[in-house]
Amino acid sequence: MKSVGCAFALTELVSASSTGEIPDAIGWKGGISILVECKTTRADFLSDKNKLFRQHPHHGMGRHRYYMTLPEAIKSEDLPENWGLLYVYENNVRRIYDPRKQQGSSYWPGIFENSQQAEIDLLCSALRRVHIRGDLKKIYETLAPEAHRP
């Protein structure tokens, strides 16, 4: 997620949400959320479309959404509308399909109408865990200047 400039990301955080979505990874860049769903097989990818928040994309998380997989599992022509595709290779991840580029822009306005409530629920769950563990006061401490760089 750092490669696209996200300040931070959450991975596979199970939390109570109205949609039941558990994102494999979600990060934020300038207020825009980026979702990455990892699929290990084609069958896993095909079953994803049966989830309520995939059938009704406005219930899902992520203004930008990508599938990440091995090259043999998914092809760009298999993607739902406006989804991107990332391939995992031995030493790196490559962006194979980027819907922003297909629309003639690399600007990040957001393609999907996302469930901001589901994203806020996820972030609140993460902060609640920090609080329960007694570390909430640390968020008020000033960071060193080098910590602000992505």
Sequence and secondary structure as in RCSB ss.txt:
>XXXX:A:sequence
MKSVGCAFALTELVSASSTGEIPDAIGWKGGISILVECKTTRADFLSDKNKLFRQHPHHGMGRHRYYMTLPEAIK
SEDLPENWGLLYVYENNVRRIYDPRKQQGSSYWPGIFENSQQAEIDLLCSALRRVHIRGDLKKIYETLAPEAHRP
>XXXX:A:secstr
 GGGT SEEEES     SS    SEEEEETTEEEEEEEESSHHHHHHHTTSHHHHSGGGSS SEEEEEE TTT  
GGGS TTEEEEEE SS EEEEE HHHHTT    S SS   HHHHHHHHHHHHHHHHHTT GGGGGS   GGGG  
